[in-house]
């Protein structure tokens, strides 16, 4: 999407600077993919706290030209260095990759039927959840999940990284280089976290779903009901195309769902959660006081709480609602290290890089009307403190990245999606192995 915006700015003759930021990009990505598309100043900003300094340089009559020239030189150096280090990677055709798919003895595997379908009782729902049969499956909804229950689930390491403090929590608090600064930041975070929980600054909401499913090649199909007579939705996925030499499989997420011809009744889960409800009021108050530090601190904590809520909902899904791992006994560190069975990949991330598939998740779960969580036209979530994705229960399901994909797969994907090749290349640009 960022590359597309840069191209559009060039096409329409823009002259204004283009600032790039966010978790899904980097300085290298900006230099290699985005900056070459636009003749104007294109600048990667590490985080919001740095934007003021960048803007000051761009507005300064004395510093502007030299500042832009230095950045362009730096980005050119990055591109040249990256090009010199690039090795020609062997790839597989789509046919070869599919022949090397991951598979198992499906006849020996019995997918777990979600327990919530058979034991719909208040104790299972923890008094926080309502349940509804809809869209061929079952939907669970929590409109005010207790924030206090999420505090112990917070993974603090990404919090420090968002402030450019390298290290792992809790060891980072004793680090010789950043320990003092990290300790001060952590103290401030704990103070605000306690206050926002006690005073209920934010509301945690979640909507989860479980749907009858099977795989059809690289796609996953969902059914109208448990009879599985009628397909109501097809979820499209991409397959790795790196040459494996039979040493590893070429993974696709559909591999972890029982094939339609296996005779096995499998299931797919879905989720969307947010801890951003209510944040706007407090952000506005801090901005009115020109307190950027508190703004960034609150946004970072809301993000961490959203991830903690996603983690907690996944745990409940594994142990209670779906109950395919009901005997799981993991502490928070083991959960952070993903020692559990199953995965929860998110559309737009390495295993399923097509952001547009998020629209199908929204169609299934209706987060916009159920929990006030919305999608923008570019499929970003609002409020931003949010997480969404799919639940896979197979014990051998694993996280992976598709890596770069070839044109034969893009053409095949476009056909399956009902897209033109240009539209497919637009949305899949970050993973294309060729110049479109």
Buried (B, 14 or more C-beta within 10 A) or exposed (E): BBBBBBBEBBEEEBEEBBBBBEEEBBBBBBBBBBBBBBEBBBBBBEBEBBBEEBBEBBEEEEEBEEBBEEBBEEBEEBBEEEEEEEEEEEBBEBEEBBEBBBEBEBEEBEBBBBBBBEEEEEEBBEEBBEBEEEBBBBBBBBBEBEBEBBBEBBBBBBBBBBBEBEBEBEEBBEBEEBBEBBBEBBEEBEEBBEEBBEEEBBBBBBBBBBBBBBBBBBBBBBBBBEEBEEBBBEBBBBBBBBBBEEEEBBBBBBBBBBBBEBEBBBBBBBBBBBBBBBBEEBBEEBEEEEEBEBBBBBBBBBBBBBBBBBBBBBBBBBBBBBBBBEEBEBEEEEBBEBEBBBBBBBBBEBBBBBBBBBEBBBEBBBBEEBBBBBBEEEBBBBBBBBBBBBBBBBEEBBEBEBBBBBBBBBBBBBEBBEBEBEEBBBBBBBBBBEEE
